Amino acid sequence: MPVKCRAAIAKGNGDFTIENIVVNEPREDEVLVAIKAAGLCHTDYDSLNWGKPLILGHEGAGVVRAIGKDVKDIQVGDAVILNWATPCNNCFQCILGNQHLCENNSPVVAGSNGYTEGHAHLEGSLWKGNPIERSFNIGTLSEYTLVKASAVVKNISAGMSFASASIISCGIMTGYGSVVNSAKVKPNSSVVVLGTGGVGLSVIQGAKLSKASMIIAIDINEHRLAMAKKFGATNVILASKEDKGLLKAAEAVKFLTTGRGADYAFECTAVPELGAAPLAMVRNAGTAVQVSGIEQEITIDMNLFEWDKIYINPLYGGCKPQEDFPKIIEHYEAGELKLDEMITQTYNLHQLQDAFDDMLAGKNAKGVILFD
Protein backbone atom coordinates (compact mmCIF):
# COMPACT_ATOMS: atom_id res chain seq x y z
CA MET A 1 0.00 0.00 0.00
CA PRO A 2 1.26 3.53 -0.74
CA VAL A 3 2.26 5.55 2.32
CA LYS A 4 1.13 9.10 3.04
CA CYS A 5 3.62 11.20 4.98
CA ARG A 6 5.10 14.65 5.54
CA ALA A 7 8.16 15.90 3.70
CA ALA A 8 10.19 19.07 3.15
CA ILE A 9 9.69 20.22 -0.44
CA ALA A 10 12.11 22.65 -2.08
CA LYS A 11 10.25 25.01 -4.41
CA GLY A 12 13.31 25.74 -6.52
CA ASN A 13 13.27 29.48 -5.82
CA GLY A 14 15.09 29.50 -2.47
CA ASP A 15 12.06 28.60 -0.40
CA PHE A 16 10.61 25.34 0.93
CA THR A 17 7.42 24.04 2.47
CA ILE A 18 6.38 21.08 4.62
CA GLU A 19 3.65 19.18 2.83
CA ASN A 20 2.00 15.80 2.38
CA ILE A 21 3.39 13.38 -0.19
CA VAL A 22 2.60 9.82 -1.22
CA VAL A 23 5.37 7.23 -1.34
CA ASN A 24 4.55 4.20 -3.48
CA GLU A 25 5.37 0.56 -2.87
CA PRO A 26 8.89 -0.61 -3.75
CA ARG A 27 9.62 -2.15 -7.11
CA GLU A 28 11.71 -5.31 -7.45
CA ASP A 29 15.07 -3.83 -6.38
CA GLU A 30 13.82 -1.07 -4.11
CA VAL A 31 13.44 -0.51 -0.39
CA LEU A 32 10.92 1.57 1.55
CA VAL A 33 12.58 3.25 4.55
CA ALA A 34 10.96 5.02 7.49
CA ILE A 35 13.41 7.85 8.16
CA LYS A 36 14.30 8.31 11.82
CA ALA A 37 16.96 11.01 11.49
CA ALA A 38 18.32 13.22 8.71
CA GLY A 39 21.56 15.18 8.87
CA LEU A 40 21.66 18.68 7.44
CA CYS A 41 24.43 20.30 5.42
CA HIS A 42 25.03 23.30 3.16
CA THR A 43 24.18 21.29 0.05
CA ASP A 44 20.63 20.94 1.37
CA TYR A 45 20.39 24.70 1.62
CA ASP A 46 21.89 25.12 -1.85
CA SER A 47 19.30 22.72 -3.27
CA LEU A 48 16.57 25.21 -2.42
CA ASN A 49 17.73 27.12 -5.50
CA TRP A 50 18.08 24.29 -8.00
CA GLY A 51 15.16 25.61 -10.03
CA LYS A 52 12.81 22.67 -9.55
CA PRO A 53 10.68 21.11 -6.81
CA LEU A 54 12.28 18.19 -5.02
CA ILE A 55 12.18 16.39 -1.69
CA LEU A 56 15.04 17.77 0.38
CA GLY A 57 17.74 15.85 2.20
CA HIS A 58 20.62 13.52 1.36
CA GLU A 59 21.82 12.31 4.77
CA GLY A 60 19.64 9.88 6.68
CA ALA A 61 19.11 6.72 8.70
CA GLY A 62 15.99 4.73 9.44
CA VAL A 63 14.21 1.38 9.46
CA VAL A 64 13.23 -0.75 6.48
CA ARG A 65 9.44 -1.07 6.17
CA ALA A 66 9.09 -2.95 2.86
CA ILE A 67 11.34 -4.51 0.23
CA GLY A 68 11.01 -5.51 -3.43
CA LYS A 69 10.98 -9.17 -4.41
CA ASP A 70 14.57 -9.13 -5.72
CA VAL A 71 16.11 -7.63 -2.57
CA LYS A 72 18.18 -10.32 -0.83
CA ASP A 73 20.46 -8.83 1.80
CA ILE A 74 18.05 -6.37 3.43
CA GLN A 75 15.09 -7.41 5.57
CA VAL A 76 12.04 -5.58 6.90
CA GLY A 77 12.96 -4.19 10.32
CA ASP A 78 16.65 -3.65 9.53
CA ALA A 79 18.19 -0.41 10.77
CA VAL A 80 19.96 1.17 7.80
CA ILE A 81 22.06 4.16 6.78
CA LEU A 82 21.30 5.74 3.43
CA ASN A 83 23.90 6.74 0.88
CA TRP A 84 23.60 8.53 -2.44
CA ALA A 85 26.50 6.79 -4.21
CA THR A 86 24.60 3.78 -5.51
CA PRO A 87 26.81 1.66 -7.75
CA CYS A 88 25.53 -0.44 -10.63
CA ASN A 89 28.74 -2.56 -10.40
CA ASN A 90 28.74 -2.96 -14.19
CA CYS A 91 29.81 0.36 -15.73
CA PHE A 92 33.35 1.45 -16.61
CA GLN A 93 33.91 3.36 -13.35
CA CYS A 94 32.38 0.71 -11.08
CA ILE A 95 34.61 -1.96 -12.61
CA LEU A 96 37.61 0.28 -11.91
CA GLY A 97 36.47 0.45 -8.28
CA ASN A 98 35.12 4.01 -8.49
CA GLN A 99 31.62 3.22 -7.22
CA HIS A 100 31.05 6.86 -6.28
CA LEU A 101 31.45 7.78 -9.97
CA CYS A 102 28.93 5.25 -11.27
CA GLU A 103 28.02 6.13 -14.86
CA ASN A 104 24.51 4.70 -14.56
CA ASN A 105 23.26 5.66 -11.10
CA SER A 106 25.09 8.81 -9.99
CA PRO A 107 22.95 11.92 -9.52
CA VAL A 108 25.98 14.19 -9.95
CA VAL A 109 28.25 12.65 -12.60
CA ALA A 110 27.73 14.28 -16.00
CA GLY A 111 26.05 11.94 -18.48
CA SER A 112 24.75 9.55 -15.84
CA ASN A 113 21.14 8.33 -15.89
CA GLY A 114 20.93 8.89 -12.15
CA TYR A 115 17.57 10.67 -12.17
CA THR A 116 15.87 8.41 -14.70
CA GLU A 117 16.19 4.69 -15.36
CA GLY A 118 19.38 4.51 -13.34
CA HIS A 119 17.67 4.83 -9.99
CA ALA A 120 14.40 4.55 -8.10
CA HIS A 121 11.58 5.44 -10.47
CA LEU A 122 10.42 9.04 -10.33
CA GLU A 123 6.85 7.89 -9.77
CA GLY A 124 8.01 6.47 -6.44
CA SER A 125 7.12 9.73 -4.72
CA LEU A 126 4.13 11.89 -5.58
CA TRP A 127 3.43 15.48 -4.59
CA LYS A 128 0.03 16.91 -5.45
CA GLY A 129 -0.50 13.85 -7.60
CA ASN A 130 2.63 14.36 -9.70
CA PRO A 131 6.05 12.64 -9.57
CA ILE A 132 8.71 14.54 -7.65
CA GLU A 133 12.45 13.99 -7.49
CA ARG A 134 14.22 13.08 -4.28
CA SER A 135 17.39 15.07 -3.58
CA PHE A 136 20.37 12.93 -4.59
CA ASN A 137 17.83 10.17 -5.28
CA ILE A 138 17.14 9.61 -1.58
CA GLY A 139 15.23 12.66 -0.24
CA THR A 140 15.76 12.04 3.47
CA LEU A 141 13.85 15.06 4.84
CA SER A 142 10.71 12.99 4.63
CA GLU A 143 9.03 10.57 7.02
CA TYR A 144 9.36 7.84 4.37
CA THR A 145 11.47 7.45 1.26
CA LEU A 146 11.82 4.92 -1.55
CA VAL A 147 15.34 4.03 -2.71
CA LYS A 148 17.33 1.39 -4.54
CA ALA A 149 18.54 -1.43 -2.32
CA SER A 150 22.09 -0.33 -3.17
CA ALA A 151 21.35 2.98 -1.44
CA VAL A 152 21.12 1.39 2.01
CA VAL A 153 23.80 -0.04 4.28
CA LYS A 154 22.91 -2.02 7.38
CA ASN A 155 23.74 -0.24 10.62
CA ILE A 156 25.45 -3.05 12.53
CA SER A 157 26.04 -0.97 15.65
CA ALA A 158 23.44 -1.60 18.34
CA GLY A 159 24.72 1.33 20.37
CA MET A 160 24.63 4.00 17.68
CA SER A 161 21.69 6.42 17.62
CA PHE A 162 19.83 7.10 14.39
CA ALA A 163 21.02 10.71 14.66
CA SER A 164 24.67 9.69 14.69
CA ALA A 165 24.12 7.10 11.97
CA SER A 166 22.46 9.68 9.72
CA ILE A 167 25.48 11.97 9.46
CA ILE A 168 27.67 9.15 8.13
CA SER A 169 25.63 9.40 4.91
CA CYS A 170 27.59 12.31 3.47
CA GLY A 171 29.40 14.74 5.77
CA ILE A 172 31.37 12.19 7.77
CA MET A 173 32.05 10.01 4.75
CA THR A 174 33.21 12.93 2.62
CA GLY A 175 35.71 14.21 5.19
CA TYR A 176 36.95 10.83 6.41
CA GLY A 177 37.14 9.37 2.91
CA SER A 178 39.00 12.36 1.47
CA VAL A 179 41.78 11.64 3.96
CA VAL A 180 41.80 7.85 3.99
CA ASN A 181 40.71 6.92 0.45
CA SER A 182 41.62 9.89 -1.72
CA ALA A 183 44.72 11.56 -0.26
CA LYS A 184 45.88 8.43 1.59
CA VAL A 185 47.46 10.46 4.37
CA LYS A 186 50.59 8.79 5.73
CA PRO A 187 51.57 8.33 9.40
CA ASN A 188 53.71 11.08 10.97
CA SER A 189 52.67 13.57 8.28
CA SER A 190 51.45 17.15 8.71
CA VAL A 191 47.89 18.08 7.71
CA VAL A 192 46.14 21.43 7.35
CA VAL A 193 42.34 21.70 7.43
CA LEU A 194 40.74 24.88 6.08
CA GLY A 195 37.26 25.23 7.57
CA THR A 196 36.14 23.30 10.63
CA GLY A 197 32.45 22.65 10.10
CA GLY A 198 31.10 19.11 9.96
CA VAL A 199 33.20 18.06 6.96
CA GLY A 200 36.34 19.75 8.29
CA LEU A 201 35.97 18.03 11.67
CA SER A 202 35.61 14.74 9.81
CA VAL A 203 38.85 15.47 7.93
CA ILE A 204 40.53 16.14 11.27
CA GLN A 205 39.28 12.83 12.61
CA GLY A 206 40.41 11.02 9.46
CA ALA A 207 43.87 12.57 9.83
CA LYS A 208 44.03 11.49 13.45
CA LEU A 209 43.00 7.94 12.50
CA SER A 210 45.76 8.04 9.85
CA LYS A 211 48.24 8.90 12.62
CA ALA A 212 49.20 12.32 11.31
CA SER A 213 51.64 13.92 13.76
CA MET A 214 50.47 17.51 13.21
CA ILE A 215 46.91 18.58 12.38
CA ILE A 216 46.51 22.33 11.89
CA ALA A 217 42.95 23.70 11.84
CA ILE A 218 42.23 27.09 10.24
CA ASP A 219 38.95 29.01 10.61
CA ILE A 220 37.60 32.51 11.16
CA ASN A 221 35.32 31.22 13.94
CA GLU A 222 36.97 30.84 17.37
CA HIS A 223 34.17 28.58 18.60
CA ARG A 224 34.79 26.15 15.76
CA LEU A 225 38.52 26.17 16.39
CA ALA A 226 37.88 25.24 20.03
CA MET A 227 35.78 22.35 18.75
CA ALA A 228 38.52 21.37 16.31
CA LYS A 229 40.90 20.83 19.25
CA LYS A 230 38.42 18.45 20.84
CA PHE A 231 38.27 16.43 17.63
CA GLY A 232 42.01 16.07 17.23
CA ALA A 233 43.60 19.30 15.95
CA THR A 234 47.06 19.78 17.43
CA ASN A 235 47.32 23.44 16.38
CA VAL A 236 44.81 26.13 15.41
CA ILE A 237 45.09 29.35 13.41
CA LEU A 238 42.44 32.04 13.67
CA ALA A 239 42.18 33.49 10.15
CA SER A 240 40.89 36.87 9.06
CA LYS A 241 38.23 37.52 6.43
CA GLU A 242 40.58 40.16 5.03
CA ASP A 243 43.33 37.57 4.44
CA LYS A 244 42.95 37.12 0.68
CA GLY A 245 43.59 33.53 -0.33
CA LEU A 246 44.63 32.87 3.28
CA LEU A 247 48.20 33.76 2.33
CA LYS A 248 48.96 35.14 5.80
CA ALA A 249 47.57 31.97 7.35
CA ALA A 250 49.81 30.03 4.95
CA GLU A 251 52.83 31.84 6.41
CA ALA A 252 51.74 30.73 9.87
CA VAL A 253 51.47 27.16 8.58
CA LYS A 254 55.02 27.36 7.19
CA PHE A 255 56.26 28.64 10.54
CA LEU A 256 54.75 25.57 12.23
CA THR A 257 56.18 23.19 9.63
CA THR A 258 59.87 24.21 9.65
CA GLY A 259 59.37 26.62 6.77
CA ARG A 260 58.38 24.06 4.15
CA GLY A 261 54.61 23.88 4.41
CA ALA A 262 52.42 20.92 5.29
CA ASP A 263 52.40 17.52 3.60
CA TYR A 264 48.64 17.76 2.98
CA ALA A 265 46.03 20.52 3.02
CA PHE A 266 42.26 20.06 2.78
CA GLU A 267 39.88 22.85 1.73
CA CYS A 268 36.52 22.41 3.49
CA THR A 269 35.03 25.92 3.34
CA ALA A 270 33.01 25.80 0.08
CA VAL A 271 34.18 29.39 -0.52
CA PRO A 272 35.21 29.71 -4.19
CA GLU A 273 37.81 32.36 -3.38
CA LEU A 274 39.60 29.78 -1.23
CA GLY A 275 39.70 27.07 -3.87
CA ALA A 276 43.43 27.62 -4.41
CA ALA A 277 44.25 28.23 -0.72
CA PRO A 278 45.37 24.66 0.11
CA LEU A 279 48.11 24.97 -2.54
CA ALA A 280 49.59 27.84 -0.52
CA MET A 281 49.68 25.63 2.58
CA VAL A 282 51.61 22.62 1.27
CA ARG A 283 55.30 22.02 0.71
CA ASN A 284 56.91 21.24 -2.62
CA ALA A 285 55.54 17.84 -3.77
CA GLY A 286 52.75 18.16 -1.20
CA THR A 287 49.09 17.35 -1.81
CA ALA A 288 46.23 19.86 -1.83
CA VAL A 289 42.69 18.49 -1.62
CA GLN A 290 39.53 20.38 -2.56
CA VAL A 291 36.92 18.63 -0.40
CA SER A 292 33.95 20.99 -0.34
CA GLY A 293 32.77 20.64 -3.93
CA ILE A 294 33.47 24.12 -5.30
CA GLU A 295 32.06 24.23 -8.83
CA GLN A 296 32.44 27.91 -9.67
CA GLU A 297 35.15 29.22 -11.97
CA ILE A 298 38.20 30.29 -9.99
CA THR A 299 41.53 31.88 -10.85
CA ILE A 300 44.71 30.18 -9.64
CA ASP A 301 48.14 31.78 -9.52
CA MET A 302 50.30 29.04 -11.02
CA ASN A 303 53.15 30.09 -8.73
CA LEU A 304 51.22 28.27 -6.02
CA PHE A 305 51.93 25.00 -7.84
CA GLU A 306 55.68 25.40 -7.56
CA TRP A 307 56.95 22.78 -7.36
CA ASP A 308 55.55 19.29 -8.03
CA LYS A 309 52.45 19.93 -5.94
CA ILE A 310 49.39 17.73 -6.48
CA TYR A 311 45.84 19.12 -6.44
CA ILE A 312 42.94 16.66 -6.29
CA ASN A 313 39.18 17.15 -6.30
CA PRO A 314 37.62 13.96 -4.86
CA LEU A 315 33.91 13.22 -4.84
CA TYR A 316 32.29 11.83 -1.68
CA GLY A 317 35.66 10.75 -0.31
CA GLY A 318 35.94 7.96 -2.89
CA CYS A 319 33.08 6.23 -1.13
CA LYS A 320 32.41 2.50 -1.42
CA PRO A 321 29.38 2.44 0.88
CA GLN A 322 29.30 -1.26 1.71
CA GLU A 323 32.98 -1.15 2.66
CA ASP A 324 33.47 2.33 4.12
CA PHE A 325 30.35 2.66 6.28
CA PRO A 326 31.17 -0.51 8.29
CA LYS A 327 34.73 0.78 8.79
CA ILE A 328 33.39 4.08 10.12
CA ILE A 329 31.06 2.17 12.45
CA GLU A 330 34.00 0.07 13.70
CA HIS A 331 36.01 3.22 14.47
CA TYR A 332 32.99 4.64 16.31
CA GLU A 333 32.52 1.50 18.41
CA ALA A 334 36.22 1.46 19.25
CA GLY A 335 35.99 5.05 20.50
CA GLU A 336 38.31 6.23 17.71
CA LEU A 337 35.81 8.43 15.87
CA LYS A 338 33.38 10.90 17.42
CA LEU A 339 29.86 11.01 15.98
CA ASP A 340 27.60 11.77 18.95
CA GLU A 341 29.76 14.76 19.82
CA MET A 342 29.45 16.08 16.26
CA ILE A 343 25.72 16.70 16.68
CA THR A 344 25.31 20.18 18.14
CA GLN A 345 21.53 20.42 17.95
CA THR A 346 18.50 18.34 16.96
CA TYR A 347 15.21 19.60 15.50
CA ASN A 348 11.88 18.30 14.28
CA LEU A 349 10.81 18.67 10.66
CA HIS A 350 8.78 21.81 11.35
CA GLN A 351 11.92 23.45 12.80
CA LEU A 352 13.81 23.05 9.54
CA GLN A 353 14.13 26.81 9.02
CA ASP A 354 15.67 27.13 12.48
CA ALA A 355 18.11 24.36 11.59
CA PHE A 356 19.10 26.15 8.38
CA ASP A 357 19.51 29.44 10.25
CA ASP A 358 21.75 27.87 12.90
CA MET A 359 23.84 26.14 10.24
CA LEU A 360 24.34 29.32 8.24
CA ALA A 361 25.26 31.21 11.42
CA GLY A 362 27.99 28.66 12.14
CA LYS A 363 26.39 27.52 15.38
CA ASN A 364 26.34 23.82 14.55
CA ALA A 365 28.95 21.25 13.67
CA LYS A 366 26.00 19.16 12.52
CA GLY A 367 22.30 19.76 12.95
CA VAL A 368 20.00 16.75 12.68
CA ILE A 369 16.27 16.50 12.02
CA LEU A 370 14.61 13.79 14.13
CA PHE A 371 11.39 12.00 13.14
CA ASP A 372 8.99 10.28 15.51
QUITA-V97435 format. One record per residue. RES is the residue in one small letter. D_FIRST is the distance of its C-alpha to the first C-alpha in Angstrom with 2 decimals. Layout:
BEGIN
<<RES/D_FIRST> <RES/D_FIRST>>
END
This chain:
BEGIN
<<m/0.00> <p/3.82> <v/6.43> <k/9.66> <c/12.78> <r/16.47> <a/18.25> <a/21.85> <i/22.43> <a/25.77> <k/27.39> <g/29.70> <n/32.85> <g/33.22> <d/31.04> <f/27.49> <t/25.28> <i/22.51> <e/19.72> <n/16.10> <i/13.81> <v/10.24> <v/9.10> <n/7.11> <e/6.11> <p/9.66> <r/12.15> <e/14.86> <d/16.80> <e/14.45> <v/13.45> <l/11.14> <v/13.76> <a/14.19> <i/17.55> <k/20.33> <a/23.26> <a/24.21> <g/27.82> <l/29.55> <c/32.22> <h/34.34> <t/32.21> <d/29.43> <y/32.08> <d/33.37> <s/29.99> <l/30.27> <n/32.87> <w/31.32> <g/31.41> <k/27.73> <p/24.62> <l/22.51> <i/20.48> <l/23.28> <g/23.89> <h/24.70> <e/25.50> <g/22.98> <a/22.04> <g/19.16> <v/17.13> <v/14.75> <r/11.33> <a/9.97> <i/12.21> <g/12.78> <k/14.97> <d/18.12> <v/18.01> <k/20.92> <d/22.36> <i/19.45> <q/17.71> <v/14.96> <g/17.09> <d/19.53> <a/21.14> <v/21.46> <i/23.45> <l/22.32> <n/24.85> <w/25.21> <a/27.68> <t/25.49> <p/27.96> <c/27.66> <n/30.67> <n/32.19> <c/33.71> <f/37.29> <q/36.59> <c/34.23> <i/36.89> <l/39.46> <g/37.40> <n/36.35> <q/32.59> <h/32.41> <l/33.89> <c/31.49> <e/32.31> <n/28.90> <n/26.38> <s/28.41> <p/27.56> <v/31.23> <v/33.42> <a/35.06> <g/34.10> <s/30.89> <n/27.73> <g/25.78> <y/23.89> <t/23.21> <e/22.80> <g/23.95> <h/20.87> <a/17.14> <h/16.53> <l/17.24> <e/14.31> <g/12.14> <s/12.95> <l/13.77> <w/16.50> <k/17.77> <g/15.80> <n/17.53> <p/16.97> <i/18.60> <e/20.17> <r/19.79> <s/23.29> <f/24.56> <n/21.20> <i/19.71> <g/19.81> <t/20.13> <l/21.02> <s/17.46> <e/15.58> <y/12.96> <t/13.74> <l/12.90> <v/16.09> <k/17.97> <a/18.74> <s/22.32> <a/21.61> <v/21.26> <v/24.18> <k/24.15> <n/26.01> <i/28.53> <s/30.40> <a/29.81> <g/32.06> <m/30.58> <s/28.68> <f/25.51> <a/27.77> <s/30.30> <a/27.85> <s/26.31> <i/29.69> <i/30.26> <s/27.74> <c/30.41> <g/33.39> <i/34.54> <m/33.91> <t/35.73> <g/38.78> <y/39.04> <g/38.41> <s/40.94> <v/43.55> <v/42.72> <n/41.30> <s/42.82> <a/46.19> <k/46.68> <v/48.79> <k/51.67> <p/53.08> <n/55.92> <s/55.02> <s/54.93> <v/51.77> <v/51.40> <v/48.15> <l/48.12> <g/45.63> <t/44.29> <g/40.84> <g/37.84> <v/38.43> <g/42.18> <l/41.89> <s/39.77> <v/42.56> <i/45.06> <q/43.20> <g/42.94> <a/46.68> <k/47.45> <l/45.48> <s/47.50> <k/50.65> <a/51.97> <s/55.22> <m/55.03> <i/51.95> <i/52.94> <a/50.47> <i/51.21> <d/49.71> <i/50.94> <n/49.16> <e/51.18> <h/48.27> <r/46.29> <l/49.37> <a/49.73> <m/46.16> <a/46.97> <k/49.77> <k/47.44> <f/45.22> <g/48.17> <a/50.28> <t/53.95> <n/55.29> <v/54.11> <i/55.45> <l/54.90> <a/54.81> <s/55.80> <k/53.95> <e/57.31> <d/57.53> <k/56.78> <g/54.99> <l/55.52> <l/58.89> <k/60.54> <a/57.78> <a/58.38> <e/62.01> <a/60.98> <v/58.83> <k/61.87> <f/64.00> <l/61.65> <t/61.54> <t/65.30> <g/65.42> <r/63.28> <g/59.76> <a/56.69> <d/55.37> <y/51.87> <a/50.49> <f/46.86> <e/45.99> <c/42.99> <t/43.71> <a/41.89> <v/45.08> <p/46.26> <e/49.88> <l/49.56> <g/48.20> <a/51.65> <a/52.49> <p/51.64> <l/54.26> <a/56.87> <m/55.96> <v/56.36> <r/59.53> <n/60.80> <a/58.46> <g/55.80> <t/52.10> <a/50.35> <v/46.55> <q/44.55> <v/41.35> <s/39.91> <g/38.93> <i/41.59> <e/41.15> <q/43.87> <e/47.25> <i/49.76> <t/53.47> <i/54.80> <d/58.46> <m/59.12> <n/61.70> <l/58.81> <f/58.17> <e/61.67> <w/61.78> <d/59.34> <k/56.42> <i/52.88> <y/50.08> <i/46.49> <n/43.23> <p/40.42> <l/36.71> <y/34.42> <g/37.24> <g/36.93> <c/33.68> <k/32.54> <p/29.49> <q/29.37> <e/33.11> <d/33.80> <f/31.11> <p/32.25> <k/35.84> <i/35.13> <i/33.53> <e/36.66> <h/38.94> <y/37.09> <e/37.39> <a/41.04> <g/41.73> <e/42.66> <l/40.06> <k/39.20> <l/35.61> <d/35.49> <e/38.69> <m/37.29> <i/34.91> <t/37.11> <q/34.68> <t/31.08> <y/29.26> <n/26.08> <l/24.06> <h/26.10> <q/29.25> <l/28.51> <q/31.62> <d/33.73> <a/32.49> <f/33.45> <d/36.78> <d/37.63> <m/36.83> <l/38.99> <a/41.75> <g/41.86> <k/41.11> <n/38.38> <a/38.43> <k/34.64> <g/32.49> <v/29.01> <i/26.11> <l/24.56> <f/21.12> <d/20.67>>
END
